[in-house]
Amino acid sequence: MGIRHTEEAKRLDTIHFSSIPWYNFTGLTHARHFQFKDSIPKISFGKYSKKEGKLNLPIAINLHHGLADGYHIGQYLEEFQKLLNA
């Protein structure tokens, strides 16, 4: 179905996830329209690669510091890693 520009897409209780499986990246930014109040977290995944027998998956996380901080991002990434390991 994909992202649609509807009233539902403007909800504040969402997280925007995206994937760019063709590219490996070390950083990623998201376009913003600063006249629109936006504190929705944006999480993007890139192309995974294998190095020294380990899989690597680039993840970019953009969110407003008033919503969460590094501690919360760390909790998310730890849980995500546990799920990948399972």
N, C-alpha and C positions, 0 to 999 in steps of 0.2 A: 504494500500500500504506500509506503514512503511518507515523507513529511508533507503535510498539506498546510496551506495558509488559511486556516479556519479559526474560529473563535476557540475551539478546543486546543489548538496549537499554542495559544497565548496563555494557557494556564500557568500559574506560578509554581505549582507542585509537580514539576516535571524535571527530567534530566535529558539533555540532548546527547545521544550516542551517535557516533558516526564511525565508519571504517574506510580506510584507504588501503586495501590489501595489496595494491600494486607497488607501494612505495615504503621504503624504510626511512624513518626520519629521526632526528635527534631533538627536534622542537617543532611546535606547530602553534599557530595563533588562529583565532577565529575572527571573522569580520564582525563588526558591531555597529549598530546604529545608536549613537549615544543619546539621541533624543527619546529613545524608547527605554524605559526603565527595565533593566534586565539583570537579574541575579541568578539565572538558571545555569546550573553546572553544565559544562560541555566536556565530554570525554570522547577521545578519538583513538582508534587503534590503527596501527600501520601493518606493513608486511613483516611477517615473522621470518627469522633467519636462524640458522644453526651454526654455532661457533663452539669449538672444543667440546662437542657432544651435548651442548645445552641449547635449548630453544630460547630465542630472545624475541620479545614482542614489544615494539615501541608503543607507549601509551602517553598521550598528552591530556592533561587535566587542567581545565580553566574554570575557576570559580571565584566568586567574590569572597574576600577575606571575612566580611561580616557574616557570611553564611557558614563557613567552616575554615579551619586552618590546617597547617601541616600535620598535626596530630591526627585529624580525621581522615586526611588523605592517606596517611600511613596505615590506619586501620582498614580502610577500603582495600589498599594494595595488598596487605597481609591476607585478608580474607580471599581476595581474588586469586592470589598465589596458592592458597590452600585448596581452592576449588580446581585450579589447573592441575595440581599435584594428585588429586583424588582420581 
